[in-house]
Amino acid sequence: MISVRRLNKSFGPLRAIRDVSLEVVQGQAVAIIGPSGSGKSTLLRCLIGLEAPDSGEIHVDGHLFIRRAPGDRGPLRRTREFREIQRSMGMVFQQFSLFPHLTVLQNVALAPIHTLGRRESEAHAQARLLLSKVGLEDKVLAYPDKLSGGQKQRASIARALALEPRIMLFDEVTSALDPELIQEVLSVMKQLAADGMTMVVVTHEMGFAHKVADHVVFMDAGAILEEGPPAQIFGAPREARTRTFIDKVLTHI
Amino acid sequence: MSYDWAWRIIPRLLPALLQGLQLTITITLIVIVLGFFLGILVAAGRLARSPLVNKPVAAYVEFFRGTPALVQLVWIYYCLPIVLGLELPSFASIVVALTLNVGAFYGEAIRAGIQAVPRDQVEAADILGLSYVKKMRFVVLPQAFRIIIPVALSQSISLFKDTSLVSTLGVADLMYQARVLSTQTYRPLEILTIAALVYFVLAFPCTVATRVLELRLARARH
């Protein structure tokens, strides 16, 4: 479903992504874990085309999405094909990014109306359905500033789902939430995974990575150090660095 | 003070003053409208990617913000007809000059408002597949206006007062009338005080309204 080949990205002298290659199979839930600054978020942003890599290729669902040779400069060209592939993926960010001047319903319905050209009544009906699936049916007419962090994230997930993406990307979506609000968001994500959505989840929630993910990728200093099924990464990691990280993280629970 | 205030002369001078005020208001409104459209173009020019576009526009903005309005007025008043090879009524020259001046300020306000919209809002709009136009219309501009409007209103109130500069070029606005009447009656103190009062009575409610609007917009943000 997603094929990343030899991706490189630097920010000035900082090599954020070093020669990363990754395959994601359809229907798989992939968790990316690792210390801060390991390039996890940058990788996700490259996947959906928000960052232009320095070199490498990204294929999505069999189509070439991004190809950069070392000499290429400038932002990615937002051709029609690029945008079509980009919106076959949905992304949810750490900082919610709901549009503050629109109600929750309008937030979710905006893209179906203006990107897909759906009629407003149809888009609103579909939005209500999505919002009730994430448990926000009584908040549809509220403005984002009236929602809790957990509710905002669930609304963001509903907004991303409105375009019926084939892949969902989650960038540390629970990291900015109060602890009591984390579970409600993780349940929605768990349900999505169970429904067969292809997902790539950058997370610090090791419980989620362990129990829900099919495949776990450990990144450190811009490279994929180790990847495998949760049992391997959490139970019997092959790399010393992985083991150190897992030990440190799991003692917190 | 032993000055003999002669307020009694004011009532018969009021019609002339109010006629000047009418011109002041007319100039102000015309320049606000034209200046705002120019400001949109200026902001677009500053935000353009090509240096062929954004450099000249930046130069224009810096020039009109960095030189006194009076200098701009006088320069355009004398030079524009020569440059264009036409006879221009003074009204046209001063409208052009004031529009160019205020357009630079509006342009900066619009640009700043647009750039103040957080980047993650723009990114969210991008990955939802919105075209550039729709993104601006539904996501960026509504949020930018919360910053642009108070600044633009403030600028407009300043413009209203700066129109008094046209009196130096013989345009019969409120200030011009006040100065002529002062010379005729030898009562500058009374007449100019009234003139200042007229400007104040119109500008002050606008200032208050702007502050109220600013507070309401600030409360609506989160």
Chai-1 contact restraints between the chains, C-beta under 6 A:
chainA,res_idxA,chainB,res_idxB,connection_type,confidence,min_distance_angstrom,max_distance_angstrom,comment,restraint_id
A,I48,B,I127,contact,1.0,0.0,6.0,A-B,restraint_1
A,L50,B,E123,contact,1.0,0.0,6.0,A-B,restraint_2
A,R83,B,G129,contact,1.0,0.0,6.0,A-B,restraint_3
A,R87,B,G129,contact,1.0,0.0,6.0,A-B,restraint_4
A,M91,B,I127,contact,1.0,0.0,6.0,A-B,restraint_5
A,Q95,B,D120,contact,1.0,0.0,6.0,A-B,restraint_6
A,S97,B,D120,contact,1.0,0.0,6.0,A-B,restraint_7
A,S97,B,A124,contact,1.0,0.0,6.0,A-B,restraint_8
A,F99,B,V139,contact,1.0,0.0,6.0,A-B,restraint_9
A,P100,B,H222,contact,1.0,0.0,6.0,A-B,restraint_10
A,H101,B,P142,contact,1.0,0.0,6.0,A-B,restraint_11
A,A111,B,L128,contact,1.0,0.0,6.0,A-B,restraint_12
A,H114,B,L130,contact,1.0,0.0,6.0,A-B,restraint_13
A,H114,B,K134,contact,1.0,0.0,6.0,A-B,restraint_14
A,T115,B,G129,contact,1.0,0.0,6.0,A-B,restraint_15
A,T115,B,L130,contact,1.0,0.0,6.0,A-B,restraint_16
A,D145,B,H222,contact,1.0,0.0,6.0,A-B,restraint_17
